[in-house]
Amino acid sequence: KYAENMYYFSELALTLNAPENGTAPTDSRRRPDQRLMENGRWDEANAEKQRLEEKQRLSRKRREAEATRATEDGTPYDPYKPLWFERKKDPVTQELAHVYKGGYWESKEKQDWSLCPDIF
């Protein structure tokens, strides 16, 4: 019903980005630029997107600098690792894949997001 007003997206497609209470602060549905765009606040959304991208660039540069310093000093460096996934070789395809290693649902149940980085 009213598909012509919703760009002919299915109901599923229209609800994929709907906010959900209790999700991790890193959940992509919490992206402030997305929310602004969805509310038709285009100029603010573009400014926010630029801010987020610059924050990501600075974070990457900081990690790269830490890795370089560790290499120069000969100290161990633990590279960035996703919280709830790990890279493993698929036994069938032999391709590297991100495999869920657990923890998300437990954190969601407890509403303990203390391990989540501040990405927004």
ABEGO torsion letter per residue (X at the ends): XGAAAAGGBBAAAAAAABBBBGBBAABAAABAAAAAAAAGBAAAAAAAAAAAAAAAAAAAAAAAAAAAAAAAAGBBBBBBBBAABBBBBBAAAGBBBBBBAEGAAAAAAAGBAAABBBAX
